[in-house]
Amino acid sequence: MNPQITTPAVPGMSHTDFDANSGPTPPVLFGVLLEFSTSDDLVIATRKAKAAGYNLMDTFTPYPVGDAADALGYTKSEMGPIMFIGGLTGAFSGFLMEYWCNTYGYPLNVGGRPYFSWPSFIPITFEMMVLTTALTGLFALLGLCGLPRLHHPLFNSKTFDRASKDRFFLCLEAEDPKYKADPTGTLAFLKDLHALSVEEVME
């Protein structure tokens, strides 16, 4: 039995209330949310959607599901290269700071040691590398995840409350090129993925 596609209504407003010139602006569709009872069903549906040419989608699960990430095509995280560049920048900056301070800024003759005594620069260079790597990773993660974000359109769905409990969700965004090209065909395709429910979510 195919699930029924539900479209949430706007409280206190009917379809006849919308007017192109003077009435309120109708809600904008964010995407279609599919609910599954098991992670296996979610992975299978995600693979089918990916194979059908849909790319702008995401999965939401109560615990990490590696196969879901693979099905979405997330083969490698961007965090490694970003943090590596941040660490190198910090190490270079720390070494350069020590070099300038000891050689030009505040040169001190300590026991006849040369001004450019690089072995003594290693602790600060290492500490700067660790600090900048950690900070780069923190802010890069927030940026890539679109955080902080106090509200998400999926929070408008009542069923999405179970995403952190015992349900698995696949969301296909309305901005997906194939979805925009054929919304009716897309909805028919999604109904054939044997989801528990298929819901259109508004912005």
Secondary structure as UniProt FT lines:
FT   STRAND          5..6
FT   TURN            11..12
FT   HELIX           15..17
FT   STRAND          29..36
FT   HELIX           39..51
FT   TURN            52..53
FT   STRAND          57..60
FT   HELIX           66..72
FT   HELIX           79..100
FT   HELIX           101..105
FT   TURN            111..112
FT   HELIX           118..121
FT   HELIX           122..144
FT   TURN            145..146
FT   HELIX           153..156
FT   HELIX           159..164
FT   TURN            165..166
FT   STRAND          168..173
FT   TURN            174..175
FT   HELIX           177..181
FT   HELIX           183..191
FT   TURN            192..193
FT   STRAND          197..202
//
